[in-house]
Amino acid sequence: MQAIELFKEGKISSGMASSWLNISRMAFLLKEMEAGMELLDNTLDDFDRETSLL
């Protein structure tokens, strides 16, 4: 499916992909996670930066 490939390449949002597939965004994201896709690619530096604000 072209929508899934474009989402994986970062060319369209999950909302756009789910709209093209006529499913909810949540259903799309769950389907992608079940297929093994990592939706967040945070590094330890990202975590440190976010938690330093607490």
C-alpha positions, 0 to 999 in steps of 0.5 A: 500500500502506497500510504504505508510506504509514504508514512514509513519514509516520513513523506506523509503523516499518520493522519494522512495515511489513515485517511487514505486507508479510510481507517482511524489514526489510532487503528493505523498506528496500532497496525503499524506497531503490530507490524514491528514499526517503531513510531518513536525514535528517541535517543538518550539525549532526547530523553535527557533533554525532556526530563531536565525540564522536570 
